[in-house]
Amino acid sequence: MTDDSGGRGRISRNTPAWTREHAARLARTDDTVAPIIYPPESPIDPELHLWDTWLLRDRDGSVAEIDGYRVILALTSTSALLPGKRHDVATIRYSYSADGKNWHTGGPVFKNDAGEIEGDRPFGSRQWAGSALYDDGTVYAYYTASGQRDEAELSYTQRLAVGHGGTVHTDSEGLSIEGPWTHEIITGPDGDRYETEAQSRGMIYTFRDPWFFEDETGTYLVFEANTPVPEGSAACGGDQAQQEFNGSVGIAESPTGDPTDFGLREPLLDAVCVNQELERPHIVVRDGTYYLFISSHMHTFAPGIEGYDALYGFAADSLFGEYEPLNDSGLVVTNPANAPFQAYSWLVYDHGDELLVNSFFNYYDFDRPSLDDVALLPEPEQRRRFGGTPAPTVRIGVDGRRTRVLGVLDHGHLLLPHEPLPSSPFDGRGDRDGRGSYHST
């Protein structure tokens, strides 16, 4: 594998690249900074930490509405756990709502008839993020199988997996998702297009976050991965430290449209020399333009680049097109400078004239320069400052390759396409500058 970009980090096969030149333009602006977040009156479930969330969607990508209910899935753990430990025991649970504002937790997605978490899951010691498809009455729950089952020590092996066969039931009491489930590993890294754990030289290894997507060209899974960069490569001008930051957005295609059968294809985007983690990639199509969104952290940018915990985006004229960063740098939504870690894991979906963006309420009342500094706080303070529930939904205006923050809705507000947006430019609690009220730009 060779470098074909004069040291900018673009690895062979002409994969579109997020370059250091693009990332050098990253800067907070009124168009990209979300308002300050304050705690909601009550979280979805005070007994749970809830973070990465995703929607149950129909095959065309629209939000599924089942007998008047909409459904979200999320990574969860008990709220008695220190927030920093939650990834080690993550379990996928679902919640449902009739109005998109008031949510009811429904329990673990994968459970047996007794309501217990399934004991026969063959893959992984815990579950990380994915997506969910509702197709002809059947639920396909895609997830990251992390670690090995029954491992004595946590490992970070990652494979794309799916549980299928689930069904949705509704009655006067609400909604439930029931098994039985069949679990399958869809794919793992091939070591050529996508780095294996053994090949990894970086700070964090990634092969995760399967996101179902279908258009007229085919049926796909989009996912987060890393591009293999051999030692001695000319990428990044030969800078070995920068080469360790080699995130990519991968894609697999179903040859038949079967939502359980996929084969790897070339990556959609790489960020070699720029960023290690292009998390939770997903695609929104508007007016013939493909918008590719990812989340990433301040600390996963390569040396010499100052980035943020933020939603980043790219646009192309086709699914396998030449993706260009939105707003010249890729930055779409970030947290205020005085609350740099208040939200994370953004998920974008279309709502007519605007895009709506869900995320989770992360650490608030915390402005230290590194998220690692959370561990320096007393344990009660670590728990107090972790939101662990959905953040306010951000409204985004789109004009070609430019975007703009327009305002916010309530915490976790999930609107269906036929439901109108509020008339106020900022609807909810919070502000851009900490003064206690919204300020339109």
SEFIMAR-546404 format. One record per atom (N, C-alpha, C): x, y, z. Coordinates in steps of 0.001 Angstrom, whole numbers, plus 500000, padded with zeros to 6 digits. Layout:
BEGIN
XYZ...
//
This chain:
BEGIN
500844498822500000500000500000500000500886501237500000500615502170499151501465503338499009500672504612499172501416505701499434500796507006499595500722507683498240499552508220497886499414508857496586499037510321496720499382510946497867498890512296498112499984513272498505501224512968498192502278513892498549502448514051500042502152512979500797502349513035502235501178513594503011500054513901502370498905514454503086498124513385503836498446512120503595497789511064504344496764510300503562496645510544502293495663509825501495496282508536501006495765507418501499496316506110501175495734505642499846496334504624499273496033504172497910494552503888497681494237503559496419492886503251495941492011504490495812492597505669495897491860506909495655490689507116496609490829506655497841489802506906498841489739508389499158488545509011499142488453510412499546489020510602500955489669511758501168490382511964502422489936513232503137489877513131504456489802514294505330491246514640505645491756515729505121493181516021505170493532516979506305494816517072506571495307518022507564495018519463507122495018519680505841494689521008505336493250521373505681492335520416505512490949520652505919490867520920507417491487520036508208491373520104509666492026521348510245492993521933509534493630523163510008492647524323510063491495524189509387490493525256509368489474525124510494489593524097511329488620523889512398488620525071513357487429525613513616487289526721514556485827526843514952485595527131516219484229527381516667483705528675516046482473528634515560481797529813515020480359529811515515479652530929515319478238530976515686477424529942514920477882529564513738477150528597512925477341527159513382478357526902514220478673525518514587478561525216516079478420526226516924478397525992518376476961525826518860476711524715519564475390524459520140475230525226521443473992525486521869473765526173523144474224525335524337474454526025525442474758525361526710473589524450527085473917523295527651472896522338528094472788522372529613471556522363530095471287522219531511470556520895531745470663520326532937469997519039533185468495519127532954467894518063532438466436518045532269465750517916533617464460518166533633463715518010534878463812516582535390463851515621534460464054514223534855464646513475533670465609512568533902466143511758532805465139510704532382465410510026531280464528508943530838464357507908531938465459507517532574465410506502533635466536506787534617466244507257535820467297507585536784468105506373537237467613505172536965468345503959537358469401503562536332469439504283535198470319503904534102471208505054533665472476504738533329473265505576532442472829505225531023472533506223530234472130506021528847472985506945527991473645506365526967474478507215526124474165506995524650475065506428523835474831506349522384473422505855522081472661506637521313471303506245520956471148506187519439470178505394518993469839505341517573468359505007517419467851505245516235466427505130515959466098503777515349464933503255515664464385502145514890463840502751513604464383502307512460464057502928511175463485501906510209462675502411509276462207501584508180463326501406507162463082500550506195464129500217505233464572501426504411463687502379504194464054503572503429464767504618504280465022504314505546465750505217506426464880506118507265463582506152507016462690507008507793462458506403509180462066507256510113461791506806511475460572505889511462460715504709512029459594503761512067458542504254513064457284504188512664456172504510513550455275503279513599455162502684514795454462501420514956453286501629515904452089501581515371450873501795516168450973503069517004451523504110516407451611505398517078452851505616517908453715504609517995454928504722518798456173504866517922457153505587518418458504505594517851459435505010518897460572504449518444461444503657519313462882504118519149463589504229520265465033504420520225465705503259520947466911502936520509467765501987521190468976502742521711469585502248522773470700502970523377471601502018524138472863502421524276473775501740525188473451502178526604473426501215527521473038501514528890473875500723529882473890501230531122474418500493532267473686501003533492473872500364534613473276500870535839473896502213536196473077503135536704473590504445537096474391504393538387474422503234539053475267503081540243476739502977539867477002502672538598478375502510538116479000503871537869480313503990538124481009505199537719480861505368536212480528506560535726480285506737534294481432506262533411482668506438533855483809506034533046483929504537532850483207503750533650483265502286533557482124501708532720481238502558532234480017502053531617480269501268530331481314501627529572481591500933528315481965499466528539482430499140529734482882497779530015481726496802530209480527497330530400479374496452530664478166496830529810478396497555528736477296498144527969476313497095527461475037497394527628473937496564527147472950497444526383472414496935525295471457497696524492470052497543525075469431498671525386468041498701525824467233499584524871465928499427524902465067500232524044464134501077524896463698502192524327462686503055524929461686503420523842460476503767524232459439504083523255458655505307523713458039505986522745457296507207523037456175507378522029455058507930522487453943508238521595454019509661521061454782510530521741454842511931521308456254512400521002457255511537521156458632511922520871459273512736521962458566512974523062459109513753524181459172512941525472458109512212525735458011511423526970458344509974526646459460509508527206459982508191526863459797507215528018459558505952527652459399504876528626460423503794528312461203503384529294462189502329529058461498500982528998461924500163528023461288498876527807462154497682528156463377497924528634464225496813529020465252496462527960466044495411528213467064494991527246466421494538525934467061494841524826466559494384523528466625492870523436467779492316523804467981490869523699467673490234525045466461489704525187466065489074526439465230487836526150465190486941527130464421485706526950462992485894527453462218484826527460460808484920527826460607485351529275461624485130530111461536485527531516461939486984531723462269487676530635462673489070530741464122489259531107464884488172531107466303488254531459467134488431530200468296489075530342469192489222529204469588487846528712469526487652527411469768486330526835471111485770527267471094484513527693472336483865528105473023483116526987472392483063525803472973482268524723473543483145523613473798484439523918474450485274522910475864484761522678476227484404521461477515483745521249478685484692521082478444486009521005479512486913520607479709488027521630480935488212522056481304489383522825480930489342524286481671490138525078481379490272526499480475491470526765480338492358525763479454493498525883479104494001524496478093494863524429477593495354523145477879496843523033478390497249521885478572498669521593477624499062520464477714500295520022476668500913519222476457500253517861475274500519517309474902499976516012473741500749515425472787500023514867471593500615514257470480499587514316469279499981513913468142499062514000467206499270512815466829498162512201465960498143511025464660497432511375463531498040510968462225497405511095461721497131509691461663495863509325461363495491507945460333494371507913459155494679507394458102493680507232457814492963508546457764493734509638457408493179510939458556492592511726459752492548511159460907491964511829461912493034512210462498492899513410463546493805513860464910493185513587465789493963512954467195493611512771467997494585513622468602494086514681469349494930515612470836494726515367471459495689514684472889495629514395473653496198515590474771495576515908475558496047517045477021495660516874477850496219517710479265495865517753479465494824518839479920493629518459480266492601519433481683492887519905481796493371521128483089493804521670483600492789522673484890492469522556485493491494523444485117490069523070485443489151523969485121487735523787484196487286524897483309486376524581482362485923525590483103485226526735482683485520527979483223484897529184484715485151529359485231486266528848486662486563529007486953486971530445488128486548530937488531486882532302488969488344532401489598488854531363489994490250531297489404490865530033489006492109530138488394492768528994489365492862527828488882492513526653489647492700525428488854493641524516489486494057523423488861495067522583488693494588521139488593493282520971488206492724519684486832493254519305486669493615518037485394494190517589484983493562516261483709493177516190483131492626514970481737493210514783481304493299513540479956493762513258479004492578513360477941492738514135477021491639514403475581492097514213474690491122514119473261491424514020472474490375514790471457490826515493470441489948516041469172490169515240468608489108514677467400489279513860466350488262514270465120488580513937463997487727514322463118488358515384463531489526515917462722490191516919461429490738516338460431490877517178459141491433516762458712492501517760457880493432517284457371494519518112455913494244518449455563494391519728454199494175520179453703495431520883452478495821520610451878496973521275450539496580521875450202497242522985448895497064523600448589498316524409447586498262525244447191499437526019448252499848527027449171498935527331450223499228528300451444499876527660451573499766526332452738500345525684453295499444524599454604499375524511455287498659523428456378497768524009456581496621523366457683495733523758458326495136522516459613494838522628460349494129521584460678492741522125460276491712521396460411490334521868461243489512520893461911488466521430462622487501520617461672486396520165462202485216519795463618484838519904464476485490518824465771485592519126466733486226518238467720485205517691468134485438516479469265484701515896470407485699515745471556485380516325472712486281516291473743485775515295474263486696514492475287486347513509476367487412513474477615486984513278478687487912512954478589488219511463478527489504511128478415489902509726479778489918509060480733490594509696482076490680509125483042491221510162484317490976509888485404491559510654486378492208509691487443492821510191488406493494509315489188492490508487489613492918507276490321492008506373491830492199506376492325493227507078493763493465507128494322494160505909493500494345504886493930495002503653493259496364503541491943496355503375491213497620503360490988498161504769490871497237505742490548497622507108491510496942508073492101497740508935493134497281509857492582496280510874493349495232511126493010494287512177493567494772513510493082494173514578493578494538515903495083494274516006495560493190515398496992492860515452497843493881514700497279494505513675498014495503512902498054496863513576497179497094514517496981498438515051498225498947515777498613500175515449499686500870516163499152502112516855497854502364516729497274503610517191496851503581518644496333504721519085495908504888520466494645504088520772493793503884519772492527503184519936492288502376518676491848501139518853491528500296517696490030500355517436489633500417516157488204500509515847487816499607514684486735498888514859485996498214513782484597497996514340483728499020514206482479499016514972481434499939514353480309500029515057479215500956514761478535500686513421478014499475513184477346499191511902476058499997511743475924500640510592474765501491510310474130501044509003472888500547509083472184500072507897471787501248507024472016501085505705471650502130504751471283501478503431470207501974502814469789501441501527469333502583500627469729502529499379469212503447498368469007502668497080468786503383495968468496502690494714469696501904494190470900502170494716472089501458494244472342500156494986471738499977496167471983498738496884471701498843498373472099497792499093471898497652500535473263497584501195473486498398502238474830498583502773474841498635504299476029498389504846476355498752506217477534499714506165477378500859506794478470501815506959479015501623508367480325501744508561480906501475509875482198502251510077482647502289511314483906502933511679485041501908511625486197502335511106487339501425511007488627502237511018489734501547510752491048502174510587491674501695509286492405502586508620493117502251507389494499501698507732494884500529507231496234500022507512497294500956506940498252501333507775499387502160507355500663501429507790501349500763506868502535499992507249503634500892507795504425500369508705505582501116509187506497501425508012507020502622508011507870503046506908507111503677505762505773503780505870504987504403504821505368505867504657505160506382503448505403507807503191504240508680503625503128508073504080501980508860504528502394509818505628501755510975505666502039512017506648503475512515506541504051512458505341505432512868505162506397511977505907505952510742506165506787509800506900506734509973508405505891510869508898505786511120510339505086509940511008505834509151511790505284507944512400504207508267513434504380509369514174503392509726515185502050510060514536502077510794513437500832511121512742500197509895512111501012508954511657500483507751511006499654506886511946499852507027513238499072506256514196497616506722514261497326507855513643495969508379513597495424508087512199494656507008512081494320506454510763492865506015510658491961506845511158490549506512511116489999506458509700488943505678509521488273505603508227486800505291508427486023505551507379484620505133507320484540504009506303484187502822506779484092501660505913482680501417505436482567500507504468481246500144503961481268498700503494480175498008503749479962496650503255478656496633502474478576495780501461477407495731500589476780494348500604475457494316500586474732493055500473474554492722498998474996491547498542474853491221497117473414490957496697472545490666497664471167490277497333470109491176497961470508492104498832469550492877499598469182492234500914469704491034501187469487490361502469470156491185503569469415491655504572470006492529505591470892491824506600471212490542506349472168489837507214473415489394506461473507489679505168474584489143504324475312490300503640476568490554504052477315491693503534478764491301503252479333491938502226480746491780501912481436493135501903482694493171502326483422494430502448483688495074501089483627496406501075484034497197499918485074498230500366485585498984499405486585499996499730485989501072500639486794501695501491486273502728502390485663503914501639484738504570502288484160505798501751485055507001502012485789506978503132486564508137503563487675507664504476488861508295504376489877508038505391490382509345505975490919509236507184491424510407507902492837510143508385493622509429507589495008509149507953495760510468508119496516510572509190497277511769509577496405512821510244495093512557510368494170513561510899493498513103512185492857511926512187492035511527513318491943510017513402491908509505514622491882508066514852490483507477514881489493508256515292488146507720515480487122508528514687486525507898513691485400508488512964484161507707513389483628508059514542482641507228515220481230507420514669480440506337514811479018506326514488478717506917513112479427506514512038479155507088510724477743506745510255477099507718509593475768507503509041475538508501507917474550508225507099474332508980505859472906509495505802472760510738505373471469511349505079471519511838503635470496511532502852470434511970501451469386513060501332469809514207500785468906515347500571469181515943499197468145516047498390468245516718497084469398516174496249469585514852496283470612514217495484472009514286496051472173514909497219473481514989497868473540513999499018474660513286499112474885512321500188475711513015501284475111513112502457475776513733503596476235512620504555477519512535504754478129511536505635478528512228506929477998511749508055478273512359509351479017511382510258479920511933511072480634511137512077480774511981513344481026511321514465481377511995515713482837511723516019483496512685516632484876512444517043485228513307518242486349512949518870486793513574520108487958514525519890488100515440520808489235516335520841490548515558520883490590514519521715491871513829521958492232512818520874491364512594519892491700511618518845492236512279517579492448513585517610493101514251516488494613514073516571495240514001515417496676513788515331497441515000515865498705514816516238499526515931516712499518517080515716499400518297516250499414519481515416498051519943514950496971519195515305495612519583514918494794519816516178494131520955516236493266521272517366491821521072516946491232519963517388489843519675517090489003519683518347487750519250518214486796519315519319485993518021519406485390517791520573484320516813520638483177517395519818482840516754518703481936517417517761481361516443516750480307516923516078479752516278514893480450516864513674480965515977512823481635516382511588480870515808510405480955516501509264480196516051508111480917516281506803480516515478505805481114515501504475479996515298503463480200515756502244479147515666501227479733515192499910478928514425499170479311513947497840478055513861496988478249513766495682477122513692494754476592512275494571477290511289495154476844509899495098477411509177496307476885507991496574477332507243497748478828507002497729479367506645496576480797506368496459481531507540495800481022508739496042481592509922495416482775510495496169483222511649495699484374512343496272483879513220497425483924512687498636483407513415499789484287514616500115483614515762500317484278517000500691483764517433502054484613518015502895484153518419504229483153519562504167482105519462504958481159520557505078481832521750505754481420522936505386481938524166505986483454524282505859483997523652504824485433523681504486486306522854505428485914522722506688486733521993507656486158520641508037484845520476507899484145519282508359483326519514509614483577520610510341482878520860511599481428521267511342480481520578512005479054520862511849478442521355513164478616520598514246478114521003515564479157520659516609479492521617517456480383521331518572479841521975519840480455521623520959480069522154522260480720523513522496480135524343523346480759525627523666482117525442524334482975526438524222484319526355524795484283526182526302483259526730526961483181526596528420482413525364528864482007524530527916481363523240528226481750522250527133483053521957526980483534521244525791483101519789525684482581519218526784482219517796526771480747517594527135479904518598526897478520518523527361477661517544526563478029517252525328477248516321524507478199515525523622477723514343523211478529513524522298477625512529521579478207511867520575477556510805519801476319511328519085476547512256518164475464512914517433474921512015516321473617512069516137472924511293515113471996512222514350472166512288513031471454513242512193470346512528511417469178513144511352468127512632510464467383513805509831466762513529508696466132514571507887464742514906508418464424516194508432463077516629508776462679517764507847462505517438506582462023518423505627463028519522505355462730520732505798463593521868505516464856521884506371464899521090507423466030521097508344466517519674508603467707519589509198468194518357509785468018518454511291467664517348511924467600517276513381468709516362513870469279516707515011470475516020515505470261515614516950470210514307517190470154513770518550471558513471519056471735513536520368472997513153521000472694512793522446473723512516523241473463512272524653474149513333525504473561513597526645474040514575527609475217513945528347476407514448528067477638513850528578478041514542529893479207515166529962479657515806531201479384517306531160478697517809532169478403519229532260479035519790533534479014521129533641479690521798534756481133521308534846481755521184533661483108520610533577483797521222532361484832522024532610485511522689531507487018522475531536487462521405532172488889521114532164489329520734530746490626520854530452491066520674529063491006519252528544490880518267529422490864516874528980489743516118529677489076515250528931488049514410529524488641513433530528489942513113530380490602512232531341490571512815532753490459514138532861490469514787534169489219514494534980488187513921534341487011513510535107487418512548536219488374511671535934488801510673536914489449511296538145489856512568538073490456513253539217489417513756540195488152513793539769487080514260540636486686513177541639486178513551542812485616512551543730484491511784543040484299510534543421483308509697542747481907510306542736481436510913543841480107511530543766480026512643542718481130513378542535481141514429541528481175513854540115481853512734539923481844512092538608480423511713538219479673511203539180478290510815538889477411512046538673477571513064539498476724514252539396476894514947538055478119514996537555478383515779536351478155515006535060477774513745535168477463512965533970475971513007533708475584513467532505474166513581532184473496512223532061474047511346531197473534509993531062472106509897530582471673510825529735470319510839529193470390511633527884469381511578527029469476512330525777469671513837525992470455514431525110470666515874525114469555516557524318469449517879524394468504518585523524468790518301522052467738518162521282467857517921519847468235519234519150469304519192518341469801520389517666469181520482516270468805521689515889468246521950514560469343522532513668469483521956512464470541522361511542469921522779510211470323523928509725469975524339508379471066523930507412470689523537506194471645523052505201471463523827503906472576524287503355472582524937502048473790524410501281473563523332500520474663522718499790475714522153500712476926522734500674478040522267501506478196523096502769477202523942503069477253524773504275476121524376505215476407524434506525475389524162507528475411525264508579474328525310509366474209526341510390473314525856511516473762526016512768472925525708513922471797526729513995470560526238514008469387527102514041468759527200515419468961526202516249468344526200517565468278524795518113467499524608519168467358523288519780465908523026520157465588521753520305464325521294520873464609520774522278463625520139522890463802519600524232464766518413524226465174518018525430466009516829525582465337515627524913466059514984523986465589513743523390464356513876522528463980515069522100462767515253521306462984514672519905462183513683519563462272513005518274461010513289517477461135514143516469459996514511515630459876513574514434458649513218514096458376512502512863458258513515511719458410513073510468458394514018509335457138514867509241455982514324509629454736515078509495454482516006510677455332515970511705455129516812512878455859518145512702455180519259512940455793520571512664456873520923513669457833521709513215458857522262514089458277523441514856458779523699516054458329524888516791458636526154516000457832527194516199458040528442515477459164529273516062459476529069517360460546529826518009461898529359517507462852530268517234464165529839516746464945529039517763464698529259519065465323528458520112464233528046521079464008526741521171462903526225521956463453525228522965463579525596524215464125524711525222464904525509526242465663524822527100466450525490528127467911525468527716468613526551527962470027526602527631470355527860526867471603528056526510472018529232525760473396528988525171473824529913524341475130529794523703476258530275524604475955531181525533477029531829526269476929531695527778476002530872528265475908530644529693475109531691530450474421532606529783473704533670530479472263533292530810471838532096530412470538531626530834469410531815529865469686532340528679468650532441527661469278532243526296468474531870525308469009531631523971469277532942523266470259532909522393470601534084521602470718533655520152469769534059519329469798533697517925470946534402517217471497533729516187472621534312515463472169534893514150
//
